[in-house]
Amino acid sequence: MNSTLEAEVLQLHAEICAGLADPNRILILYALSQGTRNVTELHTELKMPQPLVSRHLKVLRERGMVTTERHGTVMIYSLADQRLIQALDLLRAVMHDNLAKRAELMTALS
């Protein structure tokens, strides 16, 4: 792969990771994995201020992680790819294993 293309791929990878870098965006993705929602539904379900939900949805939309469909005056949001949830679940499993190893180490040191 040429260096310019490789740099572009790495930049896209970093942008997706940046989209996952906020706990609120992760909550939004998990909520959308259960079905489509509008901003008001997400705001109510996740108990987040509506402007905050809107800002996070904008970030997710810009990174291609959610899609939108207009229904009259309401925008309906959907998870763009179920593999995002699989990736989040895999990261959680890694985190779980790391925490378990740390707990074992702390126990051994005690």
N, C-alpha and C positions, 0 to 999 in steps of 0.2 A: 504494500500500500504506500502511495507516495506521502510525503511528510505533510503536505497541505491537507489532504483528505483525512489523514490520521488526526491532525490537529482539530479539524472540524468535528470528527466523530467524538473525540475526547471532550470537546466543548459541549456537544449535545448531551453526552453522558453526564457531565457536570451539571448541566441545567436540570436534568431529570432528578439528580440527587439533591439539588438545591430545592426543587419542588417538594421533596420529601423531608426537608430539614426542619419543618415546623410541626409541633405536635397537633395544632389545630387542623392543619391540612391533612395530616394522617387520619384524624377523626372524621373529617369530611369524606375522605376516600372510603373509609370503612362504612360510613353511612350510605354512601352512594352504591357500594357493593351490594346493599340490600334492596336497592331499587331507586328509581328516579326521584328527584326532589327538586322543589324550587327553593329560593333563598329563604323565604319565610318558614318553610317546613324545616330546613336545616337549622335556622336560627332558634326555632322552638325546641327541636329535638336535642340539639347540642348545647343549648343554653348559652349561646354566644351572641354578642351584639350583632345585629343585622349588618351594619357596615363592615365589621370584621369578617363575617362570612363572605360578603361580596368581594372584599379585597383578596381573600384566600382563593375564592373561586376564579378570580381573574388570573392569579398566578398559575393555578392548575390548568386553566384553559389555554394560557399562553404556551404552556409546556406540553400541550396535547394529552393531558392526563384525564381531562373531562371534556365532554361534548355538550352542546346546548341545542335545544329545539324550542322555538317560539310557539307558545299557545296563547294567541291573543296578545295581551300585554304582559304575560308571564313567561319568563325563561325557565325551562325545565333542564336540569343538569343530570347527566349520566356519567358513569364511569366509562372511560374510553376503552379500557382493556383490563379484563379480569386478572391478567398476569401481574398487574400492579399489586393486587392484594396478595398474590402468591409470593411476590418479592418481599412485601412487608412482613408476611408470616415467616418467611425464611430468615429475615433479619431479626425477628423476635426470637426465633429458635437459637440463633447465634448468640444473641444477648442473654438468653436464659442459660445457655451453656457457660458463657463467660462469668455470669454471676455465680453459678454453681461452683465453678473452679475457684473463684475468689472466696466463697464461703468455706470451701474445703481448706484453702490456704490459711484463712483466719482461724479455723478450728485447730489446724495442725500447730499454729503458732501459740495458741492459748495454753 
